[in-house]
Amino acid sequence: MKRKNWLILSHAFNMDGRAASQTITDKIPFLIKRNISIQVLSAISGEKDSEIQHRQLLPWSASGLIFDFRFWLRKKIGKGVFYNAFIFSITLLLLPFLLIEKLIIKLPSNTSWAIPASLIGIYRVKKHRANLVYSTGGAWSAHLAGYWIWKITKVPWIVELHDPLFSVYDENIKDRKIRTLIWLEKKIADHASLIWWFTEGAEKRGKTRNNQIKNRGFSELAGANPPVPLQPYEKKSKLSFSHFGSLVEGRDLVPFIEGLNSLIRSNRIDMNSIEINIYGGRIDSASENIIRKYNLDSVVIDHGRVEANGLESGRQRIMRQMMKSDVLLLIHGNDKNCEEYIPSKFYEYLYAKRPILAFTSENSQFRRLLERTNCYQVNDNNRSAEAIEIVINDWETDNLKITTEIISTEKLVSKIIQRVNYLS
């Protein structure tokens, strides 16, 4: 391979439990295995990696500083009086600059991180310390920095697009953020040496808007390689459904709760034999409302976000809870954006080796994947009760379908390296 000194731009690198971090950090061992020398530039919000060259940078904006300091301080001291006092003080100090950003600049807080990342990246390329730049999301400031580095140095630049840069609903919106993202996508399409997406739908839409990409673009499943502690499954007296990850508008528990309530009201299941565990951010309002509507508060346990405890990372603790669950709930969503993404949590669910009940939307690739990996799935909300009843009957007879396959990031790494080898 001609180019073995890779500079990776990843705003969220080594942020425990964050999909935007895991997508790149899970690849690092496989890149090193291929004799790639890795350098990483990231924000300060994650842990500093001692195994590779990792430099953490502060953003050059008031909102970015406050955002990143929140994560950094929470890691150091947790939430409390001192944390609140510090954040209040720095917000007050930077208030004039915050107002300028809100009224004039109107871009996300992480945008300014691209400035120090690009300056350091340009220096390293010019000094021959890096001969390939790899920008990866979620935060699109990494791609902006990648473009600026390419603009000055013309170094080969490869781009990993997690979710599409902007929603299908945003294409005709004229605000500054969306216009900037449309501009950035065009720069990526015109100048990146290699571009990839994590789904066929995202690739199709990206290439439709930018047909100049042609053979420089491809799609491959993101995969995962989570830390998997040994955790034997033990059946309990109640059937435990567990959901991991964020719940938001358009991706909520409503179809699952509707189906469950239908079974309870028709006396096909006993409410006292079920529990629903929610791990992650707060429960969204739509889910809260329907849980309250059907008086199911007693069966729903909100565990909140699972953090590191000094012995294990948050991700390791999450994996243990997955392995204890009877059935893992996966909520895809219910809008057009679902055609372009597969929930990153799905790949970790596969490693947990527990049954998966997935509520899917219009994504034929994901539906084929669920079928291939032996998952239960609901494609139509009206079939929710039917699918849940099948799962319950299989649990009662010790006949639950267990997932049969894992999807590693190694396949994607191999594909990236193979493509990089053909770069001039």
N, C-alpha and C positions, 0 to 999 in steps of 0.2 A: 504494500500500500504506500502510495506516495505521501499521503498526508496523515500523520499520526499525532500531531499536536493540536488537540481540539479545545477551543474555548467555548464553553457552554454558558449561555445567558439564560438564567432561570430565576425570576423574581422570588418565587416561593420555595426555593430549594431547601430541603431538610425541615419542612414544616410538618410536624407530627400529625398524621391523620388527614392531611390535605391531598386531594386527588391531583392537584396541579404539581405537587411535590413528588408524590409517589410515581407518577408517570415517567419522570426523569431519573429519580434516585434508584428505582428498581433496575434501570438499564446500566448503571455505572459498573457493577461487577462484570457484566458481559462485555462491556466496552474495554475494560482493563484486561480481561481475558484475551481479547483480540489485539493486545499490545498497543492500545490507544493511550496516549498521555493526556490526562484530563485536567483542565483548569475550569473552575466555575466562578462566575460572578453572580451574586444574589443580593437580596435585601437582608436586613438584620433580623427579620422576623422568624427565621428558622435557626436550627442549631448549626454551629460551625463544624464542618466535617474535617476531622484530623487525618483522614486517610488519603485525601487528595489535596491538590492546590485549590483552596476555597477562600475567596475574598468576599466579605460582606460590605455592601455600600449603602450609604444614606442617600435618600432622594434629595433633590434640590428644590423642594417646595414645602410650604408650611403644612398643607394638608397631608402630604406624604410623610413628613417628619412625625406628625402627631399619630398617624395611622401605624407607622412602623414602631414607634416608641411604645405604643399600647401593647403590641405583641411582645416586644423585648422586655418591658418592665414586668409584664404578667409572668413571663418565664422566670424572671429573677426573684420576684417577691410575692407573686400572686396578687389577687385583688384585695383591697383594704383601704384604710384611711390614707396611708402614704401614697398608694397608687392613685387614688382619686385626687389627692392634693397636687401631685406632680402633673397629672394630665390637665387638671384645671389651670395650673400655673402656666404650663407651656402653651395651652390654647389661648389664654389671655394675652400672653406675650406676643403670640403670632397672629392675633386677631386681625390687624390691618391687612396682613398678607393673605389671610384666609378670605377676607372680603374681596380683595382684588381677584383672587382665583375664582371665586364663586360668580362674580359679576362680569368678569372680562374673559378669563382663560377658559373656564367651563369644561375642563377635562378631568378625568379620574385622578385620584390622589397619587397613584403609582406612576403616572406618566413621566414625571420628572426624574424618576430613577434611571431612565434611558440616558440621561446626560452623563453622569459619571461612568455608567457602564460602557457607553460608546467611547468616551475619552480614554479610559483604561484599555479597552479592546483595541482601539486604533494604535495605541502605544505598543501593545504586545505584538500586534501583527507587524508593525514597522520594525520592531526589534527582533523579528523572526522567532518569537517565542510561541506563536500560534500560527498555524497555516490553514485552519478551517474554523469557521464560526457556526455554531449550532444554537439557534434561538428556539425556545420552547415556551408555551403558555403555561397556565392560564393568563396571567397579566400580559396584555399585548405590548407593554413597554419593552419587553425583551425583544420582540420583533422590530420595534422602532429602533432600538439600539443596534440590532443586527443590520438593519438597512443603512444606518449612518456609518457603521464600520465598513460595510461593503462600498458605500459611496466614496469614501476616502481611499480605501486600500485595494478594492476590487478582489479581495480574498474570496474564495469559495464560501458561500453562505447557504446553509441548509436549515429548513424551517419545519417545525412540528406544530401543527395546528390542532389543539385539543378539541374544543368546541369551535364551531364557526365564529369568526371574528364578530359578526353581527347577525341578528335574528332575521328570519324571513319576513318578519313584520316591520323591520327597520329600514328596508331598502329605499323607501321613498320619504323617510323622515329627513328633515333638513337641519337638525341641530348639529352643533359643532362636533360632538363626540362621534356621531354616526358618519358625518362627512369625513372626519379624520380616519375612521376605520375603513371606509370605502377607498380612500386615498392609499392607506397603508396596504390593503389587500392588493391593489393594483401594483404597488412597488414590489411586493413579494412576488406576484405573478410575473412581473417583467424581469426581475433581477436575481431571484433566488436560484441557486444551482440545483436544488432538490427541494420538493415540497411534499408533505404527506398529511393525510387526514386519518381519523380512526374509524370511519365508516364509509361505506360505498355511497350513501346518500350525500354526505358532506363533500366527498370528492366530485360527485356528479354536479352538484350545485356550484362548487368553486370553479370547475372547469367550464361550466356553461357561461358563467359571467366573465371568465378569463380564458378564452380558448387558446391563447398563446402559450399556456402552460404545457400542453401536450404531454410528451413522454417524461417531462421533468416531475410530474406529479403522480402519486399513487395513493392507495389506501391500504391499511393493515390494522388489524385489531390491536388495541393498546396493550392488553394483557396485564399481568401483575406478577410479582414475586414477593408476597408478604412473608413476614416472619411467622412461622406456623408452630406454636408450642404444642406439645402432645396434650391432647385433651379428649379422653374417651367420652363418648356420649352415654348418658344415662336417662332412660325414660322416666318421667315423673308422673304424678297423679293428674296433672293438668296438661293439656296441649298448649305448648308455648309457641306463638307466632312472634317473630322478632323482626323489626325494621331498623336498619342502620343507614344513617345519612340524613341529609336535609330534606325537609318537607316544606314546600312553597306553593304558592298559587299555581294551579295547573299540574302540580305533582303532589297529590294529597292522598289521604286514606279513604276518601269518600266512597269509591267503588267497593273497596274491601269491607268497610263498615256497613254499607247498604246490603251487601250479600250476607254478611254475618247476621245482621238484624232480621233479615227475611227468614233465615233458618231458625233463629230463636223464637220469633213470633209464631212460626208454624209448628213449634215444638219438635223440630227435627234434630235440634241439639240443645244441650243444657248450658246456659250461660255460665254456670259455676264450674264448668269443666274446661274453660278456655281462659287464657291470659294473653294479652298483647303487650309486648315490650318495645318501647321506643327509645332508641339510642341516637344521639346526635344533637342538632340544634333544637330550638323550641318547636313544639307542634304548631303547625300553621292554623290560621283561623277557621278555614273550611273544615278541617279535620276536628278541631275543638268543637265547632258548632254541631256537627253531626253526632259526635260522641255524646254530647250533652243532650241532643234531641232524643236519642234513643236510650238514654239513661245507662250508658255503658262505661261510665267513669270508673266503676269498681273493677273492671277487667283490664283497663288500660293503665300501664305503669310507665311513666315518663322518667327515664333515667338521666336525661340531659346529655351533655357532651362528656365523653370519656377521655380523661386526661392521663398523662404519664404520672406514675406514683413514686418514682425514684428507683423502683426495681424493674419495671417494665415500661415501654413506651405506650402511648395511647393506642397505637395500632396493634400492638401485641395483646393488650387487654381486650380490645374489640374482637380480635380473632378468637380469643378464648370464649367470649360470650356468644359468638356465632356458633362455635362448636357445641355449646350447651343447648342451643335452641333446637326445638323439634322441626320447625319450618321457618325458613327465611323469606320475608316479604320483600319483593322488589317492585317499586312503583316507577314506571317509565315516564308517564305524563300523558297529556291528552291534547296536544296542539301540534301544529305543523313542524315545529322545531324538532320533534321527536324523530322525524325522518332522518335526522342528521347526527344523532348521537346514541350511544349505548351507555347506560349508567356504569361508571367506573367501579362501583361497588359490586357489580355482577362478577367481576373477575376474582375478587376476594371471596365472594360467596362460593365460587367453585372450589377454592382451596379449603374451605371449611368442611367440605364433604357432607353437607346437610341438604335436605330437600329444599327446593326453591319454588315459591309460588309467585309468578311474575304477572303483573298487570301491564300489558303492552299497548302501544299505540301503532300508528301507521309506519312501521319499519320492517320491511320484509326480511332484511338481513338479520335483524335481531330475532325475529320469530323463528327463522331457520336455525339460528344458533341455539335458541332455547330448546327446540325440538331435538337437535343433535346432542345436547348435553343432558337430556333426560329430565327436563324441568316441567313442572305444572305451569300452565299459562292461561290467562284470561285475555282474549282479544276483543271481547264485547262485554261491556259492563253488565248487560242483562244476564250473562252467564256466570256472574260472580258467585252467586249462591251455589250453583251447580258445582263449580270448581272447588269451592271451599268444602262442600259436603264430601266430595271425592277424597280430598286430603284428609278430612277427619276420619272417614271410614278406613283409609289406608293406615292411619296412625293407630286406630283401635285394633286393627288386625296385624300390626307390626309389619306392614307391607309398603311403607313409604318409599317413593322413588328417590334414590340417591343419585346425585350428579356423577357423571362418569368420566369427566374430562377436566383438565386444567388448561389454562391458556397463559403461557409464559411470555414475558417481554422479550425473551431471547430470539424468538422468530422475527420480531420487528427489528431488533438490533442487527441480525444477520442480513435482513433485506436492505437496511440503511447502508451497511458497510459494503455490500455487494454493489449498490448503486454508486456510492462514493468512489469506489475503485475505477469506475468508468468516467469520472470527471476529468476533464483535461487540465 
